[in-house]
Amino acid sequence: MANEIRIKTSVEVIQDNTETVESIVYTQKSLDGNSGSRSWGGSYSLSQAPADDKICYWTNAVIDSNTIDYLNNSAWTESADVTGGGIPTTAHVVAVEYVKTLGTVASVAVTLAGEVIALLTLGEAVVIPWHDGELTSSIGLTASAYSDGVN
């Protein structure tokens, strides 16, 4: 049984100083001076003791809706159920990776109570911690386009 959840995060604010000189484009990106010209981040630990059956994950899930559906069941995916574990009532961490696409799905949205928390494009991922937890019935996923077997 897990008794600690460790989360690692970082943020970089990038300034694009790209310029064109005599029709040659010079790409110049650097850490923004307003952020102290540095990366921000670190580690955060939650002292939680969830039961093993209250940690779940879906692997190779296909989002089968372009309207928001929630993580308290597997209705948002073409999969029959979770790949491993049992769906908890409350989530302390949600991690979503958008690793491949079928057709022309532009983005996958991670929502909380209908508000977009992260809008992922192909190859992106996000880890969202909630110290006091959020109901899995209010954490949603949606794809920007869905058509069975096409997108």
N, C-alpha and C positions, 0 to 999 in steps of 0.2 A: 504494500500500500504506500502510495506517495504521501509525503508529509511536508513537501516544500515544492513550490513552483518557481523556477528561475527564469527570468526574462531578460534578454539582452537587446538593447535598442541603440540606434544612433541616428542623428540628423545632420545633414550637411546642407547649408544654404549656398547655392551656387550662383555666381554672377557671370553672365555670358558677355564677354568683351570682344567677341568676334568682330573682325574688321576686314574690309576689302581694300587692298592697296594694288593699284595698277592691275585690276581684274583678277588678282590672286586673293583667295579667301584664307585668312589666317584665323584658325579656331583658337580662341583663348578663353578658357573657363577657369575660374578660381573661386576659392572660398570667399564669400561676401564679407566685406569689412564691417558691416553692421552687425554681423554675428560674432565679431571678434576674430575673424579669419581663422576659425577653427571648427572642428566637428564637435557636436554635443551628443552625449549619451552615456550609457553605462549599464549597470546591472541593477535589477530590482527583484526582490524575492517576496513571494507571498507565502505566509505560513498557513497553508491549508492542508487538511488531511482528508482528501476525498477517498471514498472507497474505490477499489479497482474497477467496479462495474459502473462507476460514475465518471469515467474518462472515456471518450469515444473519438473515433476518427472515421472519415470516409476517404477512400483512395480511388483514384480514377473515376470520380463521380462526374456525371454529366448533369448540368443544371437544366431541368426541363421546363422552365417557365421564364417568361419575360415580365412577370409580375412578382412581387416580393412573396416569398414563402419562408417559413421559419425553421430553425434548427431543432425544435422540440420533437420533430419526426423526420422521416426521410422523404416526405412528399415533394420536396424541391428537387430531388434527383431521380434519375431513371433507375438507380439502384434500388433493390428491395429493402435494404436496411443498412445500418452502419457496417463498416469493414471490421471494426473491432471495438469492444467495450459496450457500455450502455449509455444512452443519452441521459444526462443529468437534468434536473429541473433548473438549476442555476449554473451559469458558466462564469468562471473566474478568468479564463483566457480563451480567446478564439484566434486560431491561426488559419489563414487561407492562402493558398498558392494557386495562381492561374498558370498552369504549366502547358496546356495544349488546347487547341480549338478545332472545331469542325465547322467549316463554312466561314461566315463573316461575323463572328461575335466580336464586337469592338471592346467590350468591357464586362467585368463582373463587379457588381456592387455588394458591399457588406454594409448592412444597415442596422440601426438600433431604433426601435419604435418608429420605423418608417423614414428615419433620417439617415442619409448616406454618411457613413463613417470613413469608408475607403472605396475608391473607384479604381480597380485594378485593370491594367492592360496586360496582354500576353507576356509572360516572363516575370511579372511582379508578384510580390507576396506581402502580407502584413500580419503582424502579431498585435493583438489588442488586449491589454490587461484591464480587468475590472476588479478592484480591491474587494469591494463588498459583494461582487457578483451581479450578474444580470440574468433575468429569466431567459431561458433558451427560446421561449415562445415570443420573445420580442427581438431576437437577433435573427436577421434575415439575409438571404442571398438572392440575387437576381441576375440574369444575363441580359445584355442589351438586345439580343435577338435570339429567338428560339423558333425552330421549325423542325419537327421530329425527323431525324435522319439527315437533315440538311445543315442546320446551324445549331 
